[in-house]
Amino acid sequence: MIPLPLYNMSYLTNKHKYMSKIELPKKVSEKSRIVSKGTLNIFEGKNLEKFVQMTIKGLNIYHYDFGIAYPANSATYPVFLYQIISAPKRVLVVVNYAFHKKDETDRIKDFDNLLQLDLEHSDMLIKTFQPQDFLVDDVIPNTFNGLVRTTEIDKAYERVFNLFENWYEGIELNIESKKEDAADYNQWLSNFKDKFYRQDYGFTAAKKFLGEKWAKEVFENYLFC
């Protein structure tokens, strides 16, 4: 059996006082096959364009929880991503902060505190991982990426959500941006979405367990639209 959390990210997000869940067509929000199930949830909030979360459970041997949060009204703040992959006897936790000018993080107000919290949370990792090769140029270096004990999966989910909360609070401090920043950011974001969609294993997993039609609908019209 695969380890599963008591409370997943959608449950935790739904409890957040500033998050509101967006109603979706049931054919998109829930997808089932004989031994597989997929869900899609979207949340919005102040200064948050959207926080999109997808889960996939396949064959009782694989569980994939992916989320991406886009800040609103800011071209000087990173995009937040997480991936939690559960398989028999192992849980992989990945958090990324994608940014079009990752060498200029000193421009991001209060971001050092988020990276410090990220570092502190990484004390539960039993093995650390580096970002996937295609992400290296687009993500700010951080620490909370690697394997955790299956017995600590609930703690891992709580820490990922804690990082999201702190990331979210930081948007308020970074909502101002120049027109040239916005132009650069929008071009980068479009390229980043396309790259992630085509090269990350998430789409492949969704297609494998739940079919290409649902996978394309979710990725093209919700996660990366």
Salt bridges, closest charged atoms under 4 A:
GLU104 OE1 - ARG107 NH1 3.03
ASP123 OD1 - ARG159 NH1 2.56
ASP138 OD2 - LYS195 NZ 2.64
GLU152 OE2 - LYS155 NZ 3.87
GLU172 OE1 - LYS46 NZ 3.81
ASP181 OD1 - LYS101 NZ 3.69
ASP181 OD2 - ARG107 NH2 3.10
ASP194 OD1 - ARG198 NE 2.81
